[in-house]
């Protein structure tokens, strides 16, 4: 699978979140999800280009502990609503293109 990325920091996808601020906040996510949103750990998902609604929902589920994961719950606890919106805007603004397997 070939994945290419482009970052469009000037145009946040969600008016509620600031992608530029999100890029700074993503420094605490990069060890696992990368600053490019591509997983850096075998057990971590890619989050590049993730729909903003889904992203916010997922983080809030870790916060509420209705979705449980040791590391993500700790991370989510430290995030404010604005942090979550900014991070969602940043990761959501990463464009991903994919190539299907030849057969
Ligand atoms: C120590 C590693 C680690 C760090 C740091 C980390 N994550 Fe995660 N993240 C994970 C793992 C592992 C999962 C999958 C957890 C599960 O099974 O539910 C995950 C899941 C997620 C998901 C859900 C993805 C999906 O497809 O459902 C989101 C969104 C997410 N992380 C965002 C973040 C953000 C934003 C940060 C930084 C503020 C962050 N993560 C920091 C390891 C990490």
Boltz pocket constraint, residues with backbone or C-beta under 6 A from the ligand:
constraints:
  - pocket:
      binder: B
      contacts: [[A, 25], [A, 26], [A, 28], [A, 29], [A, 30], [A, 31], [A, 32], [A, 33], [A, 43], [A, 44], [A, 45], [A, 46], [A, 47], [A, 54], [A, 55], [A, 58], [A, 59], [A, 67], [A, 68], [A, 69], [A, 71], [A, 72], [A, 75], [A, 87]]
      max_distance: 6.0
